[in-house]
């Protein structure tokens, strides 16, 4: 049976992206998003990873409170902590679109329109 691993998410960024470098020198940026549920009052939180050029762009334009639409693939991360096996599902970002700011997040505008003619940055 064939499978398809692509997700589309619209939500607000819960913290500024955190820039890191792997031991081999690859740039990595991570941030979290809150996805509001239509009927449920409790949001879903998801961690996002961006690599190389995508990480550079995310660090430059994404800020806490930004409303964004992302496309990516799911990845399951596993590790051991204090003798306990842990896992979580994250999104590996492939595309990002910056959505219009509302009154609430106008203060955290993340795209300098002078630098970009489009608010969609395909990678």
C-alpha positions in Angstrom: 0.0 0.0 0.0 1.3 3.4 -0.9 1.7 6.2 1.7 2.0 9.9 1.6 3.8 12.0 4.3 2.8 15.7 3.8 1.2 18.1 6.3 -0.2 21.6 5.9 -0.5 23.6 9.1 -1.7 27.1 9.9 -0.9 28.5 13.3 0.9 31.0 15.4 4.6 30.7 16.3 5.0 30.3 20.1 8.6 31.3 20.4 11.3 32.9 18.2 13.3 30.3 16.1 16.3 28.9 17.8 19.4 28.7 15.6 21.8 25.8 16.0 24.6 24.1 14.1 25.3 20.4 13.9 28.7 19.0 14.4 29.1 18.8 10.7 28.3 22.5 10.3 24.7 22.2 9.0 22.4 25.0 10.1 19.3 24.0 12.0 16.5 26.2 13.2 13.7 25.0 15.5 10.5 26.7 16.7 7.0 25.7 18.0 3.6 26.4 16.7 0.2 26.5 18.3 -2.7 25.3 16.2 -6.1 26.4 17.4 -8.9 23.9 17.2 -12.3 24.9 15.9 -14.5 23.3 18.5 -11.9 22.4 21.2 -10.5 25.4 23.2 -7.2 23.7 23.8 -4.6 24.3 21.1 -2.3 21.7 19.7 1.4 22.4 19.9 3.9 21.1 17.3 7.7 21.5 17.0 9.1 22.4 13.6 12.6 21.9 12.2 14.1 23.9 9.3 17.5 23.0 7.7 20.1 25.0 5.8 18.6 27.8 3.6 15.2 27.2 5.1 16.7 27.7 8.6 18.3 30.9 7.5 15.0 32.3 6.1 13.0 31.2 9.2 15.5 32.9 11.5 15.3 36.1 9.5 11.5 36.4 9.2 9.7 34.3 11.8 9.1 35.8 15.2 6.9 34.8 18.2 3.3 35.5 17.4 3.7 35.3 13.6 0.8 33.6 11.8 2.2 31.3 9.2 1.2 28.4 6.9 3.7 25.7 6.6 4.1 22.6 4.5 6.3 19.7 5.6 6.7 16.1 6.5 6.2 14.3 9.8 9.2 12.8 11.5 9.3 10.7 14.6 12.2 11.5 17.0 13.2 9.0 19.6 15.7 9.4 22.5 16.3 8.1 26.0 16.1 10.4 29.1 16.7 9.3 32.7 16.3 5.7 31.6 13.0 6.3 30.0 12.4 5.9 26.2 10.8 9.1 24.8 9.5 10.1 21.4 7.7 12.9 19.7 6.5 13.8 16.2 7.8 16.9 14.6 7.4 18.6 11.3 10.4 19.0 8.9 9.5 22.2 7.1 9.6 22.4 3.3 7.6 25.6 2.5 6.4 28.5 4.5 3.9 31.3 3.8 3.5 34.4 5.9 -0.1 35.2 6.5 -1.6 38.7 7.0 -1.2 40.1 10.5 -4.3 40.7 12.5 -4.7 43.6 15.0 -3.4 41.2 17.7 0.0 40.5 16.0 0.6 43.7 14.1 3.3 44.5 16.6 5.3 41.4 15.6 5.3 41.8 11.9 7.9 39.5 10.5 8.2 40.2 6.8 10.0 43.4 5.7 8.0 44.1 2.5 10.9 46.1 1.1 13.0 43.0 1.0 10.4 40.6 -0.3 7.9 41.2 -3.2 6.0 38.1 -2.0 5.0 36.7 1.3 5.4 33.1 0.0 8.9 31.7 0.1 9.1 28.3 -1.8 12.3 26.5 -1.1 
